[in-house]
Amino acid sequence: MSDISAKIHRIATMAAELQQEIEVTKHGRLNRRQQQKTHPFPEQPELETILQAIEQISNSLKKIQMSIATAKSQSRCRKHRREARTFQQKAPPLRFAQLRPKMSVPQPGSTYHSDMELDSPTSSSLSDLSTDDLIQTRRNSLFASDSETTPHLRVEQMGDRMVDSLEGLIGTTSFAGKVTVEGPFHVDWAAMKFNNPQNGEQFAVKYRPTSMVPGCTSLSKSKSTGFQRLDLSAPIQSPSEEEALTFLEQAVRDPPKKTLQYYVGPRLIAAFGNLLHSGPVLSAISPIEGVNSVYDHIGEKWSGTAFHREDAHFRSCNLTLSGVKLWIIIRQHHTQKFETYIRSFATDTCDQFVRHQGLLFAPSELRNQNIDFEILCTKAGDLVITEPRQYHAVINFTNSYAISTNFLLRNEEPLPLELRHCPRCGLGNLYDQEGKIKYAERLIEIQKCTDEIIEQDPQCSIPIIDRCNPPSAKVFRLAAVIRSRAVILQFFKIVEATRKDSHPSSVSKPPGKPQDRVLQHITNLARSEKESDLLAVRRRYDQILLVRDIEESKMGQLRTDSAFLKNICEKVGWSAGTLRTNREHGKGLNTISEAFNGLIYFIPTDATTTPAKATVKEYVDMAGNRSEFEDFKKLMNDDHITKLCTAGKVFQQSHSGSTLPKFTWEAAKISHLSSLSMDELLSYIAPAEDAG
């Protein structure tokens, strides 16, 4: 299907380019005809014929593309769920019923799709419905042509599956920003219980004349005496295209004088909120009002929202549940042109400067400015999707109720670094929540890291994180690797190599002055540059002692005697860079050792043997970053790490030439260590005298 889609896309692109070229040719001839009235060009009726033919081809291609996109979306959802069930004359699942009391009973043979738990028990008898009733499914579209091209989604494809369902549609040339959701939207609104809004929330809007430009009015928030329940049960009358345009023109040129009720804010009823979802990026963080939470939009006829776009690079989804809404949506290729037009009479103070103006333009004025736009009409079950940075305005053609939220597709950047904002920006405290949005990105990266580690080491002891304040993915990865089976098996090998070493090197502090000990440590390090697991961990301890003794050799001075260090390096053939590298490693390892004595023996000696390929340099760099190391410590304070440190401290005794005590696995003569579970490894790693 992807090959077919690609070919259709190429044909559609060629048709659009040809159409544009003919239009340019046509307009060019018209312009020259006006300039040379004495020598008029002959009429070219064949151009009109060609354009009509191309337009017919383009419309056919759009229908084919939309069918393919819908099929892809449905196929993607089927991969993540069981085949959706369609219930005939059954009660809604329990949660569904609780959210929708006293709703109208459908006519015999009507069907609905559950939008809640697919596995919830359902009743097979109408007598079991109690006061809860079934909800009718109804599809709506403004024009007949809409119904042919508008894609459909089932209720089961909404909720936390919504983003995956939309991903197959968004970005296709045939997608017009509107989806019909086949769901329960025939509701007994008179029986629906609404909560009262909280003080400080938006209750009303008002049209105000403006002299900025012709064909424009101001539509902004207004004071209200209180929230009054609207009649949402009136019969819906579908406006024709002409009626919709006339209504929008009147809203600008002769708007109502009164204050109009229009509530935009947190949910006033519990029903339907589960239909929308912000996607994995925004929903991973704690709720931010108006960003990743679902908002209600309840407004009377003529109320609405002036031209604006969503904060940052968010997309938006708005699902009409009752009434009719009219949308004016600026086409994306004219976003900059629209902003340039606004700048001609308004100050650009931030990324939301258009929103701050609160302006509503008549369709005729947009045409006068040669700004491309489209008008959408939505009714119950229609879902409108806006693209990032896409400007739009919404006016209620009737009393209306809708819900909305922002969302992002997977791997989309939530908050661009170049974002400009002012105190009036956004909804609520969005920009104060920048850290939370970054945390959401971290959680996604952490999940990817977890999947990678578990795939290589299913028994790895994954650290527990604070989801409200997670560490970076790097810190999480370094903490997780130390909890893997690979580093415990590495420790077993080091102990075994120590037992077999007939000439153990002493890396403990030798007697004498600090300067003499520094010389001894550098000499040991120079000799151990040929790596093995055992020599690698001995070098780490030498690097730690080197840093400590260099610090002690200062004898109260601010700096170490550089001539002294240079002389030592010359004796062992070290460059200044080699000394600097060893000191940097020693400093980082010392930081780790002071916090978790004995843990340095569980830092990987060979990154290729561990999941996520962690290197000792990454641990050193992390220890040098105070914030990262604080996060690292939070992930290491548990019984698992305590057992590793206990074993590491016992092993550290061997560096001084002392006899290395036996460990439990040695006392029990366990030879098949690589086949043991994580719990068994942790029990056998304990010193023998501590076992039991």
Secondary structure as the mmCIF struct_conf table of DSSP 4:
data_model
#
loop_
_struct_conf.conf_type_id
_struct_conf.id
_struct_conf.beg_label_comp_id
_struct_conf.beg_label_asym_id
_struct_conf.beg_label_seq_id
_struct_conf.end_label_comp_id
_struct_conf.end_label_asym_id
_struct_conf.end_label_seq_id
HELX_RH_AL_P HELX_RH_AL_P1 SER A 2 GLN A 35
TURN_TY1_P TURN_TY1_P1 GLN A 36 THR A 38
BEND BEND1 HIS A 39 HIS A 39
HELX_LH_PP_P HELX_LH_PP_P1 PRO A 40 GLU A 43
HELX_RH_AL_P HELX_RH_AL_P2 PRO A 45 LYS A 79
BEND BEND2 HIS A 80 ARG A 81
HELX_LH_PP_P HELX_LH_PP_P2 ARG A 82 ARG A 85
STRN STRN1 PHE A 87 GLN A 88
BEND BEND3 GLN A 89 GLN A 89
HELX_LH_PP_P HELX_LH_PP_P3 ALA A 91 PRO A 93
HELX_RH_AL_P HELX_RH_AL_P3 LEU A 94 LEU A 99
BEND BEND4 ARG A 100 ARG A 100
BEND BEND5 LYS A 102 LYS A 102
HELX_LH_PP_P HELX_LH_PP_P4 MET A 103 GLN A 107
TURN_TY1_P TURN_TY1_P2 PRO A 108 GLY A 109
STRN STRN2 THR A 111 TYR A 112
BEND BEND6 MET A 116 MET A 116
TURN_TY1_P TURN_TY1_P3 LEU A 118 ASP A 119
BEND BEND7 SER A 120 SER A 120
BEND BEND8 SER A 124 SER A 124
HELX_RH_3T_P HELX_RH_3T_P1 LEU A 126 LEU A 129
TURN_TY1_P TURN_TY1_P4 SER A 130 THR A 131
STRN STRN3 GLN A 136 THR A 137
BEND BEND9 LEU A 142 PHE A 143
HELX_RH_AL_P HELX_RH_AL_P4 ALA A 144 THR A 149
STRN STRN4 HIS A 152 ARG A 154
HELX_RH_3T_P HELX_RH_3T_P2 VAL A 155 GLN A 157
BEND BEND10 MET A 158 MET A 158
HELX_RH_3T_P HELX_RH_3T_P3 GLY A 159 ARG A 161
HELX_RH_AL_P HELX_RH_AL_P5 MET A 162 GLU A 167
TURN_TY1_P TURN_TY1_P5 GLY A 168 GLY A 171
TURN_TY1_P TURN_TY1_P6 THR A 173 SER A 174
BEND BEND11 GLY A 177 GLY A 177
STRN STRN5 LYS A 178 GLU A 182
BEND BEND12 GLY A 183 GLY A 183
STRN STRN6 PRO A 184 HIS A 186
HELX_RH_3T_P HELX_RH_3T_P4 TRP A 189 ALA A 191
HELX_LH_PP_P HELX_LH_PP_P5 ASN A 195 GLN A 198
TURN_TY1_P TURN_TY1_P7 ASN A 199 GLY A 200
BEND BEND13 GLU A 201 GLU A 201
STRN STRN7 GLN A 202 PRO A 209
BEND BEND14 MET A 212 VAL A 213
TURN_TY1_P TURN_TY1_P8 PRO A 214 GLY A 215
STRN STRN8 CYS A 216 SER A 222
BEND BEND15 THR A 225 THR A 225
BEND BEND16 ALA A 234 ALA A 234
HELX_LH_PP_P HELX_LH_PP_P6 PRO A 235 ILE A 236
HELX_LH_PP_P HELX_LH_PP_P7 SER A 238 SER A 240
HELX_RH_AL_P HELX_RH_AL_P6 GLU A 241 ARG A 253
BEND BEND17 ASP A 254 ASP A 254
BEND BEND18 LYS A 257 LYS A 258
STRN STRN9 LEU A 260 PRO A 266
BEND BEND19 LEU A 268 ALA A 270
TURN_TY1_P TURN_TY1_P9 ALA A 271 PHE A 272
HELX_RH_3T_P HELX_RH_3T_P5 GLY A 273 LEU A 275
HELX_RH_AL_P HELX_RH_AL_P7 GLY A 279 SER A 283
TURN_TY1_P TURN_TY1_P10 ALA A 284 ALA A 284
BEND BEND20 ILE A 285 ILE A 285
HELX_LH_PP_P HELX_LH_PP_P8 SER A 286 PRO A 287
TURN_TY1_P TURN_TY1_P11 GLU A 289 ASN A 292
BEND BEND21 SER A 293 SER A 293
STRN STRN10 TYR A 295 GLY A 299
TURN_TY1_P TURN_TY1_P12 LYS A 301 TRP A 302
STRN STRN11 GLY A 304 HIS A 308
BEND BEND22 ASP A 311 ASP A 311
TURN_TY1_P TURN_TY1_P13 ALA A 312 HIS A 313
STRN STRN12 ARG A 315 SER A 322
BEND BEND23 GLY A 323 GLY A 323
STRN STRN13 LYS A 325 ILE A 330
HELX_RH_3T_P HELX_RH_3T_P6 GLN A 332 HIS A 334
HELX_RH_AL_P HELX_RH_AL_P8 THR A 335 ARG A 343
TURN_TY1_P TURN_TY1_P14 SER A 344 PHE A 345
BEND BEND24 ALA A 346 ALA A 346
BEND BEND25 CYS A 350 CYS A 350
TURN_TY1_P TURN_TY1_P15 ASP A 351 GLN A 352
HELX_RH_AL_P HELX_RH_AL_P9 PHE A 353 GLN A 357
TURN_TY1_P TURN_TY1_P16 GLY A 358 GLY A 358
STRN STRN14 LEU A 359 PHE A 361
HELX_RH_AL_P HELX_RH_AL_P10 PRO A 363 ASN A 368
TURN_TY1_P TURN_TY1_P17 GLN A 369 ASN A 370
STRN STRN15 PHE A 373 THR A 378
TURN_TY1_P TURN_TY1_P18 ALA A 380 GLY A 381
STRN STRN16 ASP A 382 THR A 386
TURN_TY1_P TURN_TY1_P19 PRO A 388 ARG A 389
STRN STRN17 HIS A 392 ASN A 396
BEND BEND26 PHE A 397 ASN A 399
STRN STRN18 SER A 400 PHE A 407
TURN_TY1_P TURN_TY1_P20 ARG A 410 ASN A 411
BEND BEND27 PRO A 414 LEU A 415
TURN_TY1_P TURN_TY1_P21 LEU A 417 GLU A 418
TURN_TY1_P TURN_TY1_P22 PRO A 423 ARG A 424
BEND BEND28 GLY A 426 LEU A 427
TURN_TY1_P TURN_TY1_P23 GLY A 428 ASN A 429
HELX_RH_3T_P HELX_RH_3T_P7 LEU A 430 GLN A 433
HELX_RH_AL_P HELX_RH_AL_P11 GLU A 434 GLN A 456
TURN_TY1_P TURN_TY1_P24 PRO A 458 GLN A 459
HELX_LH_PP_P HELX_LH_PP_P9 ILE A 462 ILE A 464
TURN_TY1_P TURN_TY1_P25 ARG A 467 CYS A 468
BEND BEND29 ASN A 469 ASN A 469
HELX_RH_AL_P HELX_RH_AL_P12 ALA A 473 ILE A 482
TURN_TY1_P TURN_TY1_P26 ARG A 483 ARG A 483
BEND BEND30 SER A 484 SER A 484
HELX_RH_AL_P HELX_RH_AL_P13 ARG A 485 LYS A 500
BEND BEND31 SER A 502 HIS A 503
HELX_LH_PP_P HELX_LH_PP_P10 PRO A 504 SER A 506
BEND BEND32 SER A 508 SER A 508
BEND BEND33 PRO A 511 GLY A 512
HELX_RH_AL_P HELX_RH_AL_P14 PRO A 514 ARG A 527
TURN_TY1_P TURN_TY1_P27 SER A 528 SER A 528
BEND BEND34 LYS A 530 LYS A 530
HELX_RH_AL_P HELX_RH_AL_P15 ASP A 533 SER A 553
TURN_TY1_P TURN_TY1_P28 LYS A 554 GLY A 556
BEND BEND35 LEU A 558 ARG A 559
HELX_RH_AL_P HELX_RH_AL_P16 SER A 562 VAL A 572
TURN_TY1_P TURN_TY1_P29 GLY A 573 GLY A 573
HELX_RH_AL_P HELX_RH_AL_P17 ALA A 576 ALA A 595
BEND BEND36 PHE A 596 PHE A 596
TURN_TY1_P TURN_TY1_P30 ASN A 597 GLY A 598
HELX_RH_3T_P HELX_RH_3T_P8 LEU A 599 PHE A 602
BEND BEND37 ILE A 603 ILE A 603
BEND BEND38 THR A 605 THR A 605
HELX_RH_3T_P HELX_RH_3T_P9 ALA A 607 THR A 609
BEND BEND39 THR A 610 THR A 610
TURN_TY1_P TURN_TY1_P31 PRO A 611 ALA A 612
HELX_RH_AL_P HELX_RH_AL_P18 VAL A 616 ALA A 623
TURN_TY1_P TURN_TY1_P32 GLY A 624 GLY A 624
BEND BEND40 ASN A 625 ASN A 625
HELX_RH_AL_P HELX_RH_AL_P19 ARG A 626 LYS A 634
TURN_TY1_P TURN_TY1_P33 LEU A 635 MET A 636
BEND BEND41 ASP A 638 ASP A 638
HELX_RH_AL_P HELX_RH_AL_P20 ASP A 639 GLN A 652
HELX_RH_3T_P HELX_RH_3T_P10 GLN A 653 SER A 656
TURN_TY1_P TURN_TY1_P34 GLY A 657 GLY A 657
HELX_LH_PP_P HELX_LH_PP_P11 SER A 658 LYS A 662
STRN STRN19 PHE A 663 PHE A 663
HELX_RH_AL_P HELX_RH_AL_P21 THR A 664 ALA A 667
TURN_TY1_P TURN_TY1_P35 ALA A 668 LYS A 669
HELX_RH_3T_P HELX_RH_3T_P11 LEU A 673 SER A 675
BEND BEND42 LEU A 676 LEU A 676
HELX_RH_AL_P HELX_RH_AL_P22 MET A 678 TYR A 684
TURN_TY1_P TURN_TY1_P36 ILE A 685 ILE A 685
BEND BEND43 ALA A 686 ALA A 686
STRN STRN20 PRO A 687 PRO A 687
HELX_RH_3T_P HELX_RH_3T_P12 ALA A 688 ASP A 690
#
